[in-house]
Amino acid sequence: MAMESAKIEQMIKEALPDAEITIEDLRGDGDHYSARIVSSAFEGKSRVQQHQMVYAALQGKMGGELHALALTTETPAST
């Protein structure tokens, strides 16, 4: 079952309220997305920690409803 980009954005926003999120459906199938997320919550965190924060926000949907998500995470200072 595919996951809509609006649902992905909503889940991330709930965990990272200040996040600026851009999501692209890479294949048009609702299964393969790329996301660029800018949040001050990423300050002082490694890239791995930043990605873990996003995966935690998705509450176990990765690998199930959401097959693939290519992440780019940034802080406001790095944009």
ABEGO torsion letter per residue (X at the ends): XBBBAAAAAAAAAAABAABBBBBBBAAGAGABBBBBBBBAAABGBBAAAAAAAAAAAAGGABGBABABBBBBBBBAAAX
